Amino acid sequence: MKVRSFLAYILVMVAIVFAIATTSTATTPEPPRSESATESLRSLAAKRDFLIGTAVRPRPLKNEPIYREVLAREYNIIMPEHHLKFAPVHPERDRYDFSVADEIVNFAKEHDIKVIGHALVWFHVLPSWVVEGNFSREELLSILHDHIQTVVGHYRGQIYAWDVVNEPVEADGTFRETIWYKTIGPEYIDIALRWTHEADPDALLYINDYGEGLNSKSDSFYLLAKSLLEGGAPLDAIGFQTHIGFLSAKDSQEVAENMKRYAELGLDVMFTEMDVPINQFSGTQEEQLAAQGEMYRDFLNICLEAPNCNTLLTWGFTDRHTWLTGFTGGKAPLIFDESYRPKPAYSAMLEELKGK
């Protein structure tokens, strides 16, 4: 593994463990007054047949009433932030644990919210029994098959879309040398898509990565998608992570150009993990918040305008619960502040959905 990849792995693992294991000890804020009892991102998105969503953490979902209230009011699609990744859901070779993910899926059912499963195959958040198992190709294929069939089968008919393979491409456009790639070969992506489709033929399937502008990585990702389709793989969409200011493109028009070539392949594009920390912008805090709002507006706009984009999720929705605090130091990246008050970014998205 390259040094930078190893360091990135350590940083991501620390951030994920921190996010899973901790929760704020501050007093839960009281729900802010809503300016309109009927107007929300969700209600406006429904009028445009659009999916607006967020990643979800189980602890605030369980412990903070305002978290549940805002989630149900504002979003029509969600994904578990961590608890459908390999290690949490499959901690031992012969044991699965769906308890936490089930809580999130059940909340979604109760509130008529679609669910995305994230992520079946990734090189991070793998249990030690996989990483240290020294498995042969045949053994690892068997493990992957059992994992996909069991996890997808458990949620058959309950999951709208699956992030089947996450981050398969390096920044320079080469295949990321993960345990899956090195042991199975590049065909692991095609195989995973086919096995996921077998386990739930009605779920939308996508592959997900960052680097959404026009560059060597996005070129390689496009060619990967094209080759998968040409080989008959059941691929429906492409996920653009969109962590603005951290590995992702800031130029929305460049991203829009990239989206067009996927439309020509017949593939949808989904913004799957968007966040926009304000400390990448200059000026006063008020100016930073305004710039953040315009960034959210611009990316929502290009999705609304594209014929092959109808889904945008943020990686969390309140600054009270964001992975960036412990990972990159990114500040205030989401559309509600730490007290669940809507920020200018929320207002900008609301206006964009209205069509103003």
Wavefront OBJ file of the C-alpha trace (Angstrom):
o trace
v 0.000 0.000 0.000
v 1.338 3.433 -0.857
v 2.387 5.612 2.094
v -0.252 8.253 1.354
v -2.923 5.587 1.023
v -1.862 4.072 4.348
v -1.961 7.462 6.068
v -5.355 8.209 4.529
v -6.561 4.821 5.758
v -5.446 5.569 9.323
v -7.099 9.004 9.267
v -10.375 7.660 7.925
v -10.425 4.803 10.435
v -9.835 7.233 13.313
v -12.621 9.498 12.055
v -15.052 6.618 11.638
v -14.317 5.111 15.050
v -14.752 8.574 16.579
v -18.074 9.057 14.779
v -19.413 5.633 15.734
v -18.234 5.579 19.333
v -18.948 9.114 20.487
v -21.841 11.477 20.748
v -22.177 15.023 22.007
v -22.510 15.448 25.744
v -24.058 18.879 25.432
v -27.718 19.383 26.242
v -29.933 18.631 23.273
v -31.282 21.929 21.927
v -34.956 22.696 21.766
v -36.500 22.548 18.286
v -36.346 25.926 16.549
v -39.589 27.436 15.402
v -40.411 26.673 11.788
v -41.166 29.668 9.609
v -43.611 27.548 7.673
v -45.397 24.477 8.954
v -45.879 23.115 5.445
v -42.767 24.137 3.526
v -39.642 21.982 3.731
v -36.958 20.582 1.478
v -38.919 17.347 1.385
v -42.261 18.915 0.466
v -40.724 21.002 -2.314
v -38.627 18.092 -3.613
v -41.733 15.912 -3.824
v -43.345 18.424 -6.176
v -40.383 17.995 -8.536
v -40.090 14.204 -8.178
v -36.700 14.806 -6.587
v -34.913 12.936 -3.805
v -33.297 15.082 -1.138
v -31.503 13.243 1.620
v -28.802 12.781 4.202
v -26.606 10.238 5.951
v -27.878 9.253 9.406
v -26.204 8.423 12.711
v -27.959 6.048 15.124
v -27.122 7.717 18.452
v -28.711 11.109 17.800
v -31.551 9.307 16.010
v -32.208 7.462 19.255
v -31.342 10.170 21.791
v -32.227 13.546 20.241
v -35.899 14.194 19.439
v -35.013 17.244 17.325
v -32.720 15.099 15.165
v -35.628 12.772 14.384
v -38.002 15.667 13.854
v -35.809 17.485 11.339
v -34.907 14.230 9.587
v -38.530 13.216 9.059
v -39.616 16.711 8.042
v -36.861 17.595 5.598
v -35.782 14.389 3.823
v -37.289 11.697 1.625
v -34.162 9.540 1.301
v -31.508 8.589 3.877
v -28.549 6.245 4.317
v -26.877 4.819 7.424
v -23.610 6.712 7.742
v -21.586 3.747 9.006
v -23.640 0.748 10.083
v -24.054 -0.965 6.704
v -20.320 -0.918 6.067
v -18.546 -4.261 6.257
v -17.068 -4.227 9.780
v -20.169 -3.039 11.702
v -22.572 -5.376 9.921
v -20.250 -8.415 9.522
v -17.865 -8.271 12.505
v -17.010 -11.983 12.460
v -16.884 -14.429 9.583
v -19.902 -16.385 10.796
v -21.786 -13.550 12.471
v -23.775 -10.605 11.137
v -25.238 -7.750 13.175
v -28.127 -5.841 11.607
v -29.476 -4.380 14.842
v -28.338 -0.764 14.395
v -28.964 -0.590 10.652
v -32.427 -2.065 11.242
v -33.267 0.829 13.564
v -32.491 3.322 10.803
v -34.367 1.333 8.166
v -37.374 0.997 10.462
v -37.384 4.763 11.078
v -37.394 5.268 7.311
v -40.352 2.892 6.892
v -42.326 4.696 9.576
v -41.824 8.032 7.812
v -42.104 6.896 4.183
v -38.430 7.614 3.474
v -36.342 5.720 0.924
v -33.066 4.118 2.054
v -29.662 3.804 0.393
v -27.306 1.026 1.470
v -23.696 2.215 1.877
v -21.356 0.460 1.138
v -21.074 -3.220 0.212
v -17.474 -3.255 -1.070
v -14.911 -0.751 0.185
v -11.275 -0.896 1.241
v -11.914 0.936 4.533
v -13.887 -0.268 7.560
v -13.025 -3.921 7.036
v -12.864 -6.228 10.060
v -9.502 -7.655 11.046
v -10.602 -11.152 10.111
v -10.821 -10.005 6.471
v -7.704 -7.837 6.429
v -5.502 -10.345 8.221
v -7.013 -13.543 6.843
v -4.520 -14.068 3.996
v -7.335 -15.576 1.939
v -6.927 -17.080 -1.512
v -8.849 -15.657 -4.451
v -11.455 -18.405 -4.194
v -11.857 -17.892 -0.449
v -12.229 -14.130 -0.740
v -14.768 -14.540 -3.536
v -16.738 -16.870 -1.282
v -16.609 -14.334 1.564
v -17.725 -11.520 -0.733
v -20.556 -13.611 -2.169
v -21.803 -14.560 1.292
v -21.553 -10.946 2.486
v -23.494 -9.499 -0.445
v -26.129 -12.238 -0.492
v -26.689 -12.014 3.267
v -26.717 -8.225 3.646
v -28.665 -7.426 0.488
v -30.938 -10.400 1.082
v -31.721 -9.203 4.605
v -32.960 -5.896 3.189
v -34.461 -7.163 -0.052
v -37.358 -4.909 -1.018
v -36.444 -2.350 1.676
v -33.444 -0.623 0.089
v -33.972 1.794 -2.800
v -30.338 1.804 -3.961
v -27.034 0.145 -3.080
v -23.595 1.725 -3.142
v -22.075 -1.521 -4.403
v -18.417 -0.508 -4.824
v -17.033 2.567 -3.123
v -13.867 4.421 -4.235
v -12.372 1.894 -6.678
v -10.118 4.440 -8.456
v -6.980 6.293 -7.309
v -6.390 10.012 -7.865
v -4.124 9.252 -10.841
v -6.822 7.159 -12.530
v -5.392 3.719 -11.766
v -7.371 1.040 -9.963
v -7.036 1.395 -6.222
v -4.962 -1.544 -4.985
v -7.399 -2.768 -2.357
v -7.602 -6.244 -0.891
v -10.425 -6.911 -3.363
v -8.428 -5.739 -6.371
v -5.156 -7.429 -5.415
v -6.722 -10.765 -4.482
v -9.618 -11.067 -6.932
v -8.622 -8.714 -9.738
v -10.427 -5.750 -11.369
v -13.373 -8.001 -12.187
v -14.423 -7.825 -8.530
v -16.500 -4.749 -9.426
v -18.475 -6.523 -12.138
v -18.897 -9.576 -9.910
v -20.169 -7.501 -6.971
v -22.734 -5.732 -9.154
v -24.053 -9.028 -10.504
v -24.301 -10.640 -7.087
v -26.091 -7.589 -5.671
v -28.591 -7.675 -8.524
v -29.199 -11.366 -7.921
v -29.892 -10.687 -4.237
v -32.337 -7.825 -4.969
v -33.263 -7.343 -8.654
v -35.367 -4.255 -7.908
v -32.685 -2.180 -6.166
v -30.886 0.576 -8.080
v -27.143 -0.143 -8.187
v -24.329 2.395 -8.346
v -20.584 2.773 -7.914
v -19.373 5.733 -5.890
v -16.245 7.927 -5.802
v -14.852 11.427 -5.390
v -13.101 13.581 -8.017
v -16.246 14.678 -9.856
v -14.735 17.291 -12.161
v -12.911 16.698 -15.442
v -9.562 15.073 -14.683
v -7.609 11.838 -15.076
v -9.486 10.179 -12.235
v -12.941 11.049 -13.553
v -11.878 9.945 -17.046
v -10.867 6.548 -15.669
v -14.059 6.281 -13.629
v -16.109 7.055 -16.739
v -14.233 4.414 -18.763
v -14.782 1.921 -15.936
v -18.528 2.565 -16.003
v -18.569 2.298 -19.792
v -16.704 -1.022 -19.759
v -19.006 -2.412 -17.069
v -22.054 -1.569 -19.174
v -20.482 -3.016 -22.297
v -19.844 -6.229 -20.367
v -23.479 -6.434 -19.307
v -23.061 -5.492 -15.649
v -26.257 -4.291 -13.916
v -25.105 -0.719 -13.300
v -27.801 1.965 -13.011
v -26.064 5.052 -11.681
v -22.876 6.803 -10.671
v -22.396 8.326 -7.220
v -20.517 11.610 -6.901
v -19.456 11.995 -3.260
v -19.046 15.784 -3.445
v -17.084 16.565 -0.272
v -16.399 20.116 -1.440
v -12.976 21.353 -0.389
v -11.757 17.852 0.398
v -10.891 15.828 -2.716
v -13.952 17.015 -4.643
v -14.403 19.561 -7.403
v -15.617 23.062 -6.522
v -16.597 24.037 -10.064
v -20.234 23.019 -10.486
v -20.216 23.647 -14.230
v -17.240 21.333 -14.675
v -19.148 18.692 -12.732
v -22.184 19.317 -14.945
v -20.045 18.614 -18.018
v -18.910 15.351 -16.481
v -22.514 14.395 -15.799
v -23.423 14.789 -19.465
v -21.244 11.921 -20.625
v -22.938 9.581 -18.166
v -26.287 10.616 -19.597
v -25.005 9.491 -22.990
v -24.325 6.074 -21.448
v -27.836 5.964 -20.007
v -26.588 6.258 -16.429
v -28.044 8.427 -13.703
v -25.823 10.549 -11.453
v -26.446 10.945 -7.728
v -24.767 13.390 -5.339
v -24.257 11.060 -2.414
v -22.168 12.652 0.379
v -22.130 16.421 -0.046
v -20.708 18.740 2.578
v -19.143 22.202 2.298
v -16.960 23.413 5.209
v -16.972 27.188 5.525
v -13.271 27.556 6.353
v -12.385 27.064 2.687
v -13.947 30.472 1.989
v -12.449 33.879 2.801
v -14.095 36.792 4.560
v -16.203 37.153 7.679
v -18.244 34.251 9.005
v -21.340 35.823 7.481
v -19.610 35.940 4.090
v -18.391 32.356 4.488
v -21.913 31.153 5.267
v -23.245 33.010 2.223
v -20.579 31.419 -0.005
v -21.427 28.015 1.429
v -25.082 28.603 0.603
v -24.279 29.481 -2.988
v -22.169 26.331 -3.331
v -25.059 24.174 -2.146
v -27.403 26.064 -4.468
v -25.130 25.602 -7.485
v -24.786 21.845 -7.057
v -28.491 21.393 -6.431
v -29.164 23.471 -9.549
v -27.014 21.358 -11.868
v -28.704 18.217 -10.581
v -32.173 19.674 -11.063
v -31.250 20.820 -14.571
v -29.656 17.535 -15.690
v -31.928 14.911 -17.264
v -30.038 12.123 -15.476
v -29.886 13.512 -11.917
v -32.689 13.494 -9.372
v -30.902 12.738 -6.084
v -28.777 14.798 -3.690
v -27.714 13.655 -0.230
v -25.547 15.494 2.260
v -23.182 13.699 4.655
v -25.230 14.559 7.711
v -27.420 17.605 8.083
v -26.415 19.321 11.339
v -23.010 20.717 12.299
v -23.624 19.074 15.677
v -22.838 15.699 14.052
v -20.255 15.854 11.268
v -17.298 13.591 10.479
v -15.156 16.535 9.365
v -14.652 17.918 12.873
v -12.423 15.018 13.851
v -10.986 14.276 10.422
v -9.970 17.353 8.429
v -10.909 20.120 10.822
v -13.542 21.308 8.368
v -15.898 23.748 10.067
v -19.676 24.047 9.943
v -20.104 22.038 6.702
v -23.824 21.283 6.810
v -27.095 23.120 6.286
v -28.291 23.206 9.914
v -26.079 24.587 12.682
v -25.212 22.833 15.967
v -28.550 23.922 17.450
v -30.488 22.649 14.408
v -31.197 26.162 13.171
v -31.336 26.422 9.360
v -28.343 28.213 7.827
v -28.204 30.294 4.614
v -27.391 27.038 2.795
v -30.778 25.644 3.806
v -32.544 28.755 2.549
v -30.589 28.626 -0.718
v -31.618 25.020 -1.333
v -35.206 25.797 -0.431
v -35.272 28.650 -2.949
v -33.665 26.494 -5.631
v -36.296 23.775 -5.173
v -38.999 26.432 -5.461
v -37.532 27.372 -8.819
v -36.802 30.986 -7.883
l 1 2 3 4 5 6 7 8 9 10 11 12 13 14 15 16 17 18 19 20 21 22 23 24 25 26 27 28 29 30 31 32 33 34 35 36 37 38 39 40 41 42 43 44 45 46 47 48 49 50 51 52 53 54 55 56 57 58 59 60 61 62 63 64 65 66 67 68 69 70 71 72 73 74 75 76 77 78 79 80 81 82 83 84 85 86 87 88 89 90 91 92 93 94 95 96 97 98 99 100 101 102 103 104 105 106 107 108 109 110 111 112 113 114 115 116 117 118 119 120 121 122 123 124 125 126 127 128 129 130 131 132 133 134 135 136 137 138 139 140 141 142 143 144 145 146 147 148 149 150 151 152 153 154 155 156 157 158 159 160 161 162 163 164 165 166 167 168 169 170 171 172 173 174 175 176 177 178 179 180 181 182 183 184 185 186 187 188 189 190 191 192 193 194 195 196 197 198 199 200 201 202 203 204 205 206 207 208 209 210 211 212 213 214 215 216 217 218 219 220 221 222 223 224 225 226 227 228 229 230 231 232 233 234 235 236 237 238 239 240 241 242 243 244 245 246 247 248 249 250 251 252 253 254 255 256 257 258 259 260 261 262 263 264 265 266 267 268 269 270 271 272 273 274 275 276 277 278 279 280 281 282 283 284 285 286 287 288 289 290 291 292 293 294 295 296 297 298 299 300 301 302 303 304 305 306 307 308 309 310 311 312 313 314 315 316 317 318 319 320 321 322 323 324 325 326 327 328 329 330 331 332 333 334 335 336 337 338 339 340 341 342 343 344 345 346 347 348 349 350 351 352 353 354 355 356
